[in-house]
Amino acid sequence: MPNPLRRVVCKVPLVDPKIEHEVVLYLTDPFAPNSTTYVDISTMRRRIQLINIAQYSSPTFYYEVVVRGLSGNPTSVRLFNITDGLEVSGSVITESGTDYVRRRSNAITLSGSKQYKVQVKNDVTASTTVVLARAQVIVVNSASPLVKTEHFVPLVNAYGVTSSTSFIEWSSIIYRFEGDKFDGTLTIYFQVTGYVSAKTGEYCLYNNTDGVPVVTISTTSTEPVRIRSGAITLISGKEYIFLYRNTGGKYTYVGGAELIMYQERAEGITKAQVIKHTERAWSSNSLNYVGLEQRTYYDALNFDGFTYTVYHEAIIGTTLAGVVVYAILRNLTDGVNVDGSELSTSSEQFVRLRSGSISVLSPKEYDTFIKTSDVNGWCYIRGGRIIIDLTPYVPIVEKSAEETYPLTEEAVLPVNILIWKSDEETYPLIETGVPLNILIWKSAEELYALLEEGLVEASFVARGLRFPIKIRGSFQSKLSSDL
């Protein structure tokens, strides 16, 4: 019997897997330094982050800001190492233009486990004009295998203050935990940057779906401090929000709150969910889409080694019954809205809405825009974000039948098989990026017979990746005869 396989083209990784993370240091109302020398973000708005390089397989760090100058006078922003009391070398970003722009540094070196904050200055003395809209550390974690990484999930992106002795919600970015989107071991912590005027400030992570608290952490510090819980357990499919209070009726402040998720898998991470924030808390009564141009940068190359499915999510609500409010993801680079990303609600309470999967061009800048159906009913937004679900992916390379057959018995991951007619018809599809897993070239007669027999899956190992064999019908006997 002739060999039914003339050539096999299979997907195997040609690059190290990558995951990009945003470590948010500033994502609230724009800030005016009012100083020609470097100053901290004001105490109410200050966010402190701990970055531990041991939590990543092989990280590269960058500093990124959305900033502008004033009438030709440059604004400078830097990343400051609180632990060592030093400016992070290479982190200074300076902008003279009067329009907000996103700027990213070259790679910077971070070491050990250190705390960081933002510092800003402007060459205009005593100016109260805002110049800084956003600041964050970008982590691109890349290794093969990628065995560990750390996710940061902001829960608050607007500073707040309360004197309530009962827990109240403040500008929560409602978060739905989806445990099945991660593989390996996930260790989760609740973290807050906050302080008090007096007494004790308490901060609570709250399971809003079931109406129960998860964990409460506290501080008596009168200066901004970063506090973190021990490891906590979240329930998949539940929504979580942020609450806070002051036990003595004094003032409790919050500059930022987030979930820290440390993911580890010895064989290499193949599933994860990444969040990129596209909007802060604000409101509008515009009948046309408007935004604050947070300029979230999406580069698909920083998710190499994975298949990625992208969604748009927003937390929005209105103030007037019968009014419909909307949110949409806008491609700022090209000046167009993203098809399929529009979300809407008439709820007078904040709700978390998610689109179906969308096609997001890369590399581009994005923002969540909002509008309302009635100028008397404002659209309020607590946050917008791009959700990126990462699942196993391998690019296409060619292997011969002789290289493939001896490896078929070793297998663990499923791969689909597709049948095609000729090299001439198949190669153009590969070059244009059509997602094909395995292509088997045959004559037209054999091809149609196999299609009718219901071939569904087959597999092999190539360059260290293992795939299971699952074949139906007469094709199984044909393939077995050649093994």
N, C-alpha and C positions, 0 to 999 in steps of 0.2 A: 504494500500500500504506500503510495507516495506520501511524503511528509506534508501534512496539511498547512504547516506554518512556513511561509517563505521569509518573513521578517517580523520581528517583534520590536515595537517602540514602546518604552516604558517610562514612567515618571519616577525619577530618583532625585535626591537633593544635590544640587550643584553648588549651593551657597550655605553658609551657616545660618540657622534660623535666627530671626531678629524679633524683638519686641520693644516698642517704644513706650515710655511712660512720661507723664507730666507730673512733676512735683510742684504743686502750686504754692507760690509764696505771696502772690498778690493778685486778687481777682475780685475787686469791689469797686466802689466809687473812685473815679480818678483822683490822684493825689498831687498836691502842690507842696514842694519841699520848702519854699520860702527861705532858701539859704544858698549861698555860693560855696559852702563847704558841705561835705557829705553828712546827711542826717538820716536817722531811722524813719521808717514809716511811723505815723502817729500811733500812740499806744493803743487806741481803740481799734485800729485797723491792722495792727502788726500780726504777722503770722510767722511762726518759727517752725522749721522742719529739721528733722533728724535724717541724715543720709548716711547709711552704713554700707560701704562698698562690698562687705562680705555677704550681703543679701542678693548679690547678682553674680552670674557666671562670669561674664567678661564685659563690664559696662564701659561705655564712652559717654561723658557728660558734656552738656552744653548749657549756656545760660541764655534765656530768651526773654525779651520784653516787648511790650507795645508802648511806644513812647513818642513824644514830640518835643521840639524846641519852642522857643518864644521869640518871634520877630528876629530870627537870625542868631539868637543867643542859645548856645547848645545846652541840652540837658544830658547829664551823665548818670547812669545807673550801674551799680556794682553789686556783686554777691559778696556778702561778708560772713566770714567764718567766726561765729560767736565763740566756739570752743577755744580757739587759739588766739582770738582777737586780731585777725588779719584779713585783709582784702584777698579774695581768691584771685590768683594771678590769671590774667587773660580774660577776666569776666567783665571788665569795664566796657559799656556800650554807650556811645555818645551820638546824639541826634540833634541837628540844627533846624531841620524843616518844621514847619508849623502844622503839618498834618500828621495824624497818628500813623505810625508805620511799625511793622513787626521786624525786629532785629534779633538775629541769633549769633552768638559768639562762635569762634572756632572751638575745638575741643578744649576743655579745661580739665585740670587734674584735681580730683578730690581724693582724700585718703582717710582710712580708718572709719570711725563712727563719730561724726561731728554735727553740731547744730549750725544752721544757716539762717540769715535774714537778708532783707533788701535794704540798700541805702541809696539815696538820691541827692543830687544837687543840680542847681541851675545857675547860669552866669548872670541872671537878673536878680539884683538885690531886692528883697522884700516884695516879691511877686506872689500873689495868691492864686495865680492862674494854674489850673491843673495840667500836669504834663505826663504822668505815668498812669496807664490804664491796666497794665498786667505785667506780671513777672513770674518766672518759673524756671526750674531746672529741668532740662530734657535728658532723659536717660535712654540710650539705645543699647540694649543688652543683646549681645550676639555671641553664640558659641555653638559647637556641635560635639556632644549634645548640650542643649540649653537646659541645665538641671535646676536652676533656681532663679527667681526674680521677685520683685516686690512691686505691688500695685498700690497706688494712692487714689482713693475715691472721696473727693470733697463732698461734705454734707451741708456746708454753709459757705456762701460766697459773698455775704454782706455782713459787715460788722454790726453788733447789736449790744444793747444794754437793757437791763431790767432790775427793778427793785422788788419784784413779786416774790412772795414767800412760797408760792405754788409754782410747780413747773409749767412753763409756757413754751410754745413753739416759736422759733424765730427763723424765718426765711429758709426753712429746710429745703434742700434739694432732695426731694423724695427719691430714695434708692431702692430698687428691687433687686434682691440678692438672688442670683441664679447659680446655684452650686454645681449644676451639671455642665456649666460652661468651662469648668476648670478640671484638669486632671491632676494626679499626684496628691500631695498633702497641702492643705491651705490653712495657714494659721492667721487669725484675724484679731486686730486690736482696734480700739476706739481712741482717738487722739483729739485734743483740743488745745488751742492757744487762747488763754484768757487770764483775767485778773479781777480783783475786787477793790472797791473803795474801803470796805471793812467787812467783818464777819466772814462767812464762808460761801464761796460760789460753787454750785453743783451743776454738773453737765451730764445729761442723760441721753443714751442711745435708746430709742423707743421703737418697739415692734408695733407699727401703726395698724397692721392688718389684724392682729390679735388683741391689741390694746393692752400690751404688757411691756414694762421696762426690761431692757437687756442688761445694761450695766450703767452705773453712775460713778463718775470721778469728780474730784473736788480740788479746790485750792483756796488758800488764804493769802496768797501773794498779792501785793498792791502794785506789782509791775508785771507786764506780760510774761507768762511762762508757758512752756509746752508740757502738758501732762498726758500720760498714756495709760490705758487700762492694761490688765493682764489679758491673756488669750481669752477670746469669747467665742460663742457658738451662734451662728446665724442659721435661720431656717430657709431653705430654698423656696422661692416663690412668694416670700413675704416682703412687704414694703417697710422701710425704716426711715425715721425722722429724728431730728435733733431737738432736745428740750433743755431749758436751763432755768435757774432760780438763784435767789440769795436767801440763806437761812435766817438772816436777821433783818430783812427789809432794807438793806443797804444796796449798793450797786454792784451787779455782776456784769462783766464785759466779756464778749467773745470776739476774737479776730479771725478765727477759722476753726473748722472741725472737719475731720476726715476719718475714713476707715483705712487702716493699713493692712494689706493682705500679702503675706509672704507665701509664695508658691514654690514647692519643691517636688521634683520627680527624678529619681536616680537614672532612669532610662532616657530622660529628656522630656521636656514639656511639649505636648502636642495639642493641648487645648487651653485657651485662656480667653478672658473678656477684658478688653481695654476700653477706657473711657477718655475721650478728649472733649474738654469743655468749650462751648461755642457762645455762651452768653452768661452775663451776671444778672443779678436781680435788678429790675427796673420796671417801668410801666409806660404805656402810651395810649392815647385815644385817637390815633391816626387811622383813617380809613384805608390808607395805603401801607404797604409793608415798609417798616423802618427798623433799623438796628443800630447798635453801638460799635460795630466793627471791631469785635474782639480779636479778629484775625487769627483764628486757630489754623495752624499749618498741618496739612495732612499729606504725608509722603508714604505711598504704599511700599516703597523700597525698604522702609523700616519695619516691615512685617514680612520680609522674605522668609521663605521656608514654611509658610502657612497658607491655607486658603482662608480668605477673610470675607465675612459677610457683614455689611454695614447697615446701620439703622440710624434714624434721627429721633431724638427724644427731647421733650420739653415739659417743664412743670409750669402750667399756666392756669389762670382763672379770671373771672370778671367780677364786677361790683353791681351789676344790674341784671335782674331777671329778664330772660328773653333775648339777651345780647349774645352773639356768637363771637368768640375770639379765636385768633389763628396764630400759628407759628409755622415757619418754614425755614429750611436750611438754604442759605444763599452762598453760591460760589462767588466770593468777592473778587477773585482774580479775573474771572470772565464776565462778571456782572450779570449772572443769571441765577434763577432759582433752581434747585435740584428737583428733578421730576420724582414724584412719589413721596416727597418729604413733608408735605403739608399736613398739619395737625389742627384740630379744631374742637372746641367745647363750648357749652353754654353754662357750665358749672359755676356757681358762686363760691365754691371752695376750690383750692388748688388741687389739680389732678395731674398725675404723671401720664403722659401720652407717648406712644412709640409708633413709628411708621412701620410699614413692611420693609423688606430689604430694598436698598437703593443703590444706584451706581454713582460712585463718588470719584471724580477725576483727580489725578495726582500728577505732579505736586501742585496743590492749590491752597488758597486761604479761604476759610469758611466762617460764617457767623449765623446765628439764629435770628431771624427777623420776626416781628410781630405786627398784628393789626387787629382792629375791632370792626364789627358791623354797625356800630352806633357810637357817635362821638360822646354820648352821655354815659356810655358804659365802657370803662377803661379795660384794657388788657394788661394784666399783671403777670410777670414772668419771674420765676425764682431761679431758673437756670435752663440752658439748652446744652445738648451734648451729642456727640457722635459716639455711638456704641459700635465696637468692632469685635465680632466673635471670631476667634482664631481656631481653626481646625486643621488636621494634617493635610499637607500639600507637598507634592514633589513635582518639579519641572520635567519636561520631556527630553529624554535622550534615547539614543538608539542602542540596542543590544542585539546580538545575533542569536539565532535559535540554539546554536552550539553552546553559547555562554549561559543561556537561560535554562535549558532542560535539566542540567545536573542540580540546579538549585531549587527546583519546584517543591521539594519535600519540606523545606524549612519555611514556616509561614506563621504570621500573626495578624497582619493588618489587611482589611479588604480592599480590593481594587477592581473596578469595573473593566470589562473588555468591550471594545467596539470593533466592528469589522469594516474594512474599507476595500475598495477595488484596486487602486493602482497608486504607485508612487506619485504620479502626476496630479492625481486628485487630492492626495492626502497632504503632501508637503505644503501647499499653499495654506491649508487650514492651520497647520502648526505654526507657520510663520506669522499668521495674523492673530494668534493667541487663542484659537478655539480650544477649550479645555478637554482634550482627549487623554485617556489614561493608557490604554494599550491598543495598538492598531495591528490587525492581522491581515496581511495581503493574501488574496486568493483569487482564483478565477471567478468570473461572474456566476457560473453554474454552482460551484461549491459555496460561494458566498450566500446565494439565495437559499440554498438547501439548509445551511446552518441557521440562517435567520428564522426559517420556518420551524426548525427543530427547537427553538427557544433557548439558545445559548445565553447565559446571563452573567457568569463570573468565571474568572480564572486568575492565576497568580504565579509569582515567581519571586526570587530574591535577586536584587541587583545593587551593587555597591553598598552592601550592608543593610539595606532595607528589606524587611521580610513581608511577604504578602500571602494570604491563604489561597488554596485551590478550591474553587466551588464551581463545578461545571455540570451542565445538564445535557441529556439527550445523547445522540450518537456521537456528538463531538467529543464526549468524554472518552469513548472507546478509541476514537482516532488519536486523541492526544496521548492516551495511556500507551498505545502501541508504540509510540515514539520515545517514551521515557525509559 
